[in-house]
Amino acid sequence: MSRHHVEPTRRLLWRAALALSLCITLLPSARADGTHLRIGIVGTGRIGGALAELWAGAGHQLVISSRHPERLEALANRLGAQVRTGTPVQAAAFGEVVLVSVPYGALPQVGRDLAHLITGKVVLETGNPFPGRDGDMAHLARAKGAGLASAAYLPGARLVRAFTSIPHQRLRSEAHRAGERVAVALAGDDRDALATARRLVEDAGFDAVIVGPLADARKFDVGSEVFGRAMTAAELRRTLGLD
Ligand SMILES: NC(=O)c1ccc[n+]([C@@H]2O[C@H](COP(=O)([O-])OP(=O)(O)OC[C@H]3O[C@@H](n4cnc5c(N)ncnc54)[C@H](OP(=O)(O)O)[C@@H]3O)[C@@H](O)[C@H]2O)c1
């Protein structure tokens, strides 16, 4: 081959390599190993909707769900091709990770409806019991601690309490903020599930603080000193005496 043919070919190859490396650099990171998670969202309200947006931005594949999935079409279209709509059953079936973000009073029924689909899966659950909204079961959950109460409603799931104490407005306004990030408290009994939850907290633009097993979730329940506050990881750890 003449030198005239070789040079353009080399230039083309070099440009292709550069473009590829740029693509890889610019791709949103989702997992340390570069792969993306399949996440089913049950309850795409203020918290579920905000997380859908943040996780779609990180490149994860989502089924966002509603009992009226057609109402989520506009959101799914806005978030991109990797986001589809479905029913709660379809979302739970789709996800290797399932986010459950429903009013606490709906948790017993959601747990029963989805039990066969979430057994063995990583489930992040955000609910807080409020008697005024959720009835008497909220008193029981508060007395028991929401971590243990949720585990009873979602048996078999590899449960992590997550995003329970950050207000939805702060979830949107503080994600990926410059400087020290806002922390999200996590509690769970399954080490791998906690590792997945940590990754998803970071992909959403926050720092994760693992507070302890599910029994310790009560340390950041409604009424605790850290509930509803946007704290850094250092502040959260100090306030909870984790250092
Ligand atoms: N808002 C906050 O700042 C905040 C912060 C931390 C934690 N939390 C807790 O997180 C949970 C979700 O809060 P949110 O503010 O996102 O609530 P939300 O805006 O009311 O959204 C809850 C979603 O749950 C779905 N849902 C309700 N009943 C259901 C059922 N029986 N089966 C299946 N899905 C059902 C609804 O979807 P469809 O009607 O479309 O089916 C709704 O979109 C609550 O327990 C809340 O206490 C809230």
PDBQT file of the ligand as one rigid body, heavy atoms in Angstrom, charges set to zero:
ROOT
HETATM    1  N1  LIG A 301     -41.792  13.532  50.523  1.00  0.00    +0.000 N 
HETATM    2  C1  LIG A 301     -40.658  13.496  51.237  1.00  0.00    +0.000 C 
HETATM    3  O1  LIG A 301     -39.971  14.522  51.387  1.00  0.00    +0.000 OA
HETATM    4  C2  LIG A 301     -40.185  12.188  51.836  1.00  0.00    +0.000 A 
HETATM    5  C3  LIG A 301     -38.866  12.100  52.288  1.00  0.00    +0.000 A 
HETATM    6  C4  LIG A 301     -38.395  10.884  52.777  1.00  0.00    +0.000 A 
HETATM    7  C5  LIG A 301     -39.242   9.780  52.833  1.00  0.00    +0.000 A 
HETATM    8  N2  LIG A 301     -40.547   9.920  52.426  1.00  0.00    +0.000 N 
HETATM    9  C6  LIG A 301     -41.415   8.736  52.542  1.00  0.00    +0.000 C 
HETATM   10  O2  LIG A 301     -41.307   8.016  51.319  1.00  0.00    +0.000 OA
HETATM   11  C7  LIG A 301     -42.592   7.500  50.931  1.00  0.00    +0.000 C 
HETATM   12  C8  LIG A 301     -42.984   8.123  49.602  1.00  0.00    +0.000 C 
HETATM   13  O3  LIG A 301     -43.081   9.519  49.796  1.00  0.00    +0.000 OA
HETATM   14  P1  LIG A 301     -43.502  10.518  48.624  1.00  0.00    +0.000 P 
HETATM   15  O4  LIG A 301     -43.483  11.867  49.227  1.00  0.00    +0.000 OA
HETATM   16  O5  LIG A 301     -42.701  10.236  47.398  1.00  0.00    +0.000 OA
HETATM   17  O6  LIG A 301     -45.006  10.069  48.389  1.00  0.00    +0.000 OA
HETATM   18  P2  LIG A 301     -45.962  10.427  47.164  1.00  0.00    +0.000 P 
HETATM   19  O7  LIG A 301     -45.464  11.612  46.441  1.00  0.00    +0.000 OA
HETATM   20  O8  LIG A 301     -47.350  10.442  47.714  1.00  0.00    +0.000 OA
HETATM   21  O9  LIG A 301     -45.780   9.158  46.203  1.00  0.00    +0.000 OA
HETATM   22  C9  LIG A 301     -46.118   7.879  46.644  1.00  0.00    +0.000 C 
HETATM   23  C10 LIG A 301     -46.413   7.005  45.456  1.00  0.00    +0.000 C 
HETATM   24  O10 LIG A 301     -46.845   5.760  45.960  1.00  0.00    +0.000 OA
HETATM   25  C11 LIG A 301     -47.766   5.198  45.056  1.00  0.00    +0.000 C 
HETATM   26  N3  LIG A 301     -48.740   4.419  45.820  1.00  0.00    +0.000 N 
HETATM   27  C12 LIG A 301     -49.608   4.855  46.760  1.00  0.00    +0.000 A 
HETATM   28  N4  LIG A 301     -50.336   3.846  47.247  1.00  0.00    +0.000 NA
HETATM   29  C13 LIG A 301     -49.908   2.733  46.587  1.00  0.00    +0.000 A 
HETATM   30  C14 LIG A 301     -50.296   1.360  46.626  1.00  0.00    +0.000 A 
HETATM   31  N5  LIG A 301     -51.250   0.929  47.458  1.00  0.00    +0.000 N 
HETATM   32  N6  LIG A 301     -49.647   0.497  45.809  1.00  0.00    +0.000 NA
HETATM   33  C15 LIG A 301     -48.693   0.925  44.976  1.00  0.00    +0.000 A 
HETATM   34  N7  LIG A 301     -48.286   2.216  44.874  1.00  0.00    +0.000 NA
HETATM   35  C16 LIG A 301     -48.909   3.099  45.683  1.00  0.00    +0.000 A 
HETATM   36  C17 LIG A 301     -48.434   6.359  44.335  1.00  0.00    +0.000 C 
HETATM   37  O11 LIG A 301     -48.415   6.012  42.968  1.00  0.00    +0.000 OA
HETATM   38  P3  LIG A 301     -49.749   5.805  42.072  1.00  0.00    +0.000 P 
HETATM   39  O12 LIG A 301     -50.902   6.499  42.772  1.00  0.00    +0.000 OA
HETATM   40  O13 LIG A 301     -49.359   6.462  40.809  1.00  0.00    +0.000 OA
HETATM   41  O14 LIG A 301     -49.899   4.341  41.953  1.00  0.00    +0.000 OA
HETATM   42  C18 LIG A 301     -47.509   7.545  44.575  1.00  0.00    +0.000 C 
HETATM   43  O15 LIG A 301     -46.918   8.041  43.398  1.00  0.00    +0.000 OA
HETATM   44  C19 LIG A 301     -43.547   7.855  52.061  1.00  0.00    +0.000 C 
HETATM   45  O16 LIG A 301     -43.649   6.782  52.956  1.00  0.00    +0.000 OA
HETATM   46  C20 LIG A 301     -42.886   9.046  52.741  1.00  0.00    +0.000 C 
HETATM   47  O17 LIG A 301     -43.228   9.133  54.111  1.00  0.00    +0.000 OA
HETATM   48  C21 LIG A 301     -41.016  11.085  51.900  1.00  0.00    +0.000 A 
ENDROOT
TORSDOF 0
